[in-house]
Amino acid sequence: MPASTDTDETKVKSVEICPILTQHFVYPFTNDVDPTLVVKILQKNVSMLLDTGAHVSVLPKQLVTKTISLPEEGHAKRHVKAFGGEEIVLDGPVLLDIIICGVHIVHPFFYVDAAIPAIGGYDLLRAAHKFISS
């Protein structure tokens, strides 16, 4: 590859993005450290951490209850193991509209009463891929 000493050369920083999310849209990550995207959930822009190691998608309960009311009882519980083996109990799921990279789907989200980022798990990436592929 030829070397250039031109000081006006424009350098483009490339970031590899999961091909599932870029088949139709190129959508930049919101920062250079974490794989986060701005998605629209419940008509609000939400910064979502994409975590392919998470089996399910999880939202902070506060985000969900600001827009919809949740029954005190009646939602199932899901037990998951977090990194390090600690077991966490999630409530839900609740079906919510989400727009991710221009794709609009209705997706089941679990929620937890804790200060966590919105997490888009493998289930969300797979659902978006199925929608794009169909």
Legacy VTK file of the C-alpha trace (Angstrom):
# vtk DataFile Version 3.0
C-alpha trace
ASCII
DATASET POLYDATA
POINTS 134 float
0.000 0.000 0.000
1.506 3.354 -0.989
2.382 5.773 1.767
1.356 9.385 1.604
2.936 12.370 3.257
0.121 14.746 2.285
-0.895 16.560 5.478
-4.338 17.392 4.082
-5.261 13.742 3.676
-8.609 12.935 5.225
-8.593 9.939 7.519
-11.789 7.962 7.960
-12.293 6.027 11.156
-14.089 2.767 10.465
-16.109 0.804 12.977
-17.231 -2.716 12.203
-20.954 -3.030 12.862
-22.930 -6.234 13.026
-24.056 -7.067 9.471
-27.589 -7.757 10.713
-28.024 -4.071 11.464
-26.409 -2.737 8.309
-28.030 -4.692 5.521
-30.249 -1.716 4.740
-29.065 1.096 6.986
-25.721 2.311 8.194
-26.287 3.391 11.762
-23.393 4.803 13.791
-22.672 3.805 17.333
-23.248 6.629 19.789
-19.715 6.485 21.174
-16.361 4.809 20.598
-16.264 2.737 23.774
-19.507 0.769 24.035
-21.646 -0.734 21.266
-24.640 1.518 21.901
-27.278 2.752 19.488
-30.060 5.266 19.829
-33.330 3.390 19.366
-36.908 4.540 19.750
-38.956 2.764 22.431
-42.348 4.048 23.571
-41.881 7.087 21.302
-38.693 8.058 23.204
-35.092 8.043 22.027
-33.197 5.599 24.213
-29.512 4.759 24.227
-29.337 0.953 24.038
-26.339 -1.231 24.741
-26.122 -4.103 22.243
-25.093 -7.264 24.079
-24.905 -10.425 21.989
-24.083 -12.349 25.164
-27.448 -11.454 26.687
-30.135 -13.978 25.770
-32.997 -11.523 26.330
-33.493 -7.779 26.054
-33.863 -5.908 29.335
-35.016 -2.396 30.205
-34.916 -0.477 33.458
-38.380 -0.610 35.038
-38.426 3.191 35.381
-38.250 3.588 31.590
-41.241 1.314 31.070
-43.426 2.697 33.891
-43.021 6.312 32.757
-45.212 5.519 29.742
-47.299 2.439 30.519
-48.722 1.020 33.726
-47.619 -2.438 34.739
-49.714 -4.757 36.894
-48.276 -5.386 40.337
-48.764 -9.126 39.921
-49.288 -11.354 36.949
-46.058 -10.991 35.007
-43.826 -13.978 34.821
-40.369 -13.996 36.304
-37.282 -15.035 34.425
-34.117 -16.099 36.190
-30.914 -15.259 34.338
-27.267 -15.488 35.243
-25.221 -12.340 34.913
-21.520 -12.191 34.200
-19.814 -13.794 37.171
-22.641 -16.247 37.825
-24.900 -14.031 39.944
-28.577 -14.876 39.422
-30.926 -11.999 38.629
-34.726 -12.165 38.517
-36.342 -10.228 35.674
-40.015 -9.269 35.388
-41.961 -9.452 32.163
-41.952 -9.754 29.308
-43.952 -6.828 27.958
-44.438 -6.304 24.238
-43.176 -2.886 23.157
-42.749 -1.089 19.849
-39.116 -0.474 19.007
-37.466 1.185 16.049
-33.879 -0.013 15.707
-31.808 1.093 12.720
-34.964 2.052 10.849
-36.623 -1.322 11.456
-39.950 -1.157 13.326
-40.909 -4.280 15.271
-42.898 -5.266 18.339
-40.585 -7.102 20.705
-40.837 -8.701 24.182
-38.738 -6.901 26.784
-38.022 -7.970 30.321
-37.474 -5.298 32.936
-35.743 -4.926 36.265
-36.017 -2.349 39.035
-32.383 -1.247 38.890
-30.259 1.510 37.367
-29.137 -0.345 34.245
-28.773 0.723 30.635
-31.340 -0.503 28.133
-29.909 -3.786 26.848
-30.635 -5.171 23.406
-29.902 -8.864 23.633
-29.383 -11.575 21.076
-33.148 -12.046 20.865
-33.619 -8.481 19.574
-30.839 -8.756 16.999
-32.292 -12.026 15.768
-35.821 -10.550 15.520
-34.535 -7.538 13.573
-32.602 -9.836 11.247
-35.700 -11.962 10.578
-37.682 -8.826 9.774
-35.015 -7.561 7.360
-34.639 -10.985 5.729
-38.350 -11.432 5.055
LINES 1 135
134 0 1 2 3 4 5 6 7 8 9 10 11 12 13 14 15 16 17 18 19 20 21 22 23 24 25 26 27 28 29 30 31 32 33 34 35 36 37 38 39 40 41 42 43 44 45 46 47 48 49 50 51 52 53 54 55 56 57 58 59 60 61 62 63 64 65 66 67 68 69 70 71 72 73 74 75 76 77 78 79 80 81 82 83 84 85 86 87 88 89 90 91 92 93 94 95 96 97 98 99 100 101 102 103 104 105 106 107 108 109 110 111 112 113 114 115 116 117 118 119 120 121 122 123 124 125 126 127 128 129 130 131 132 133
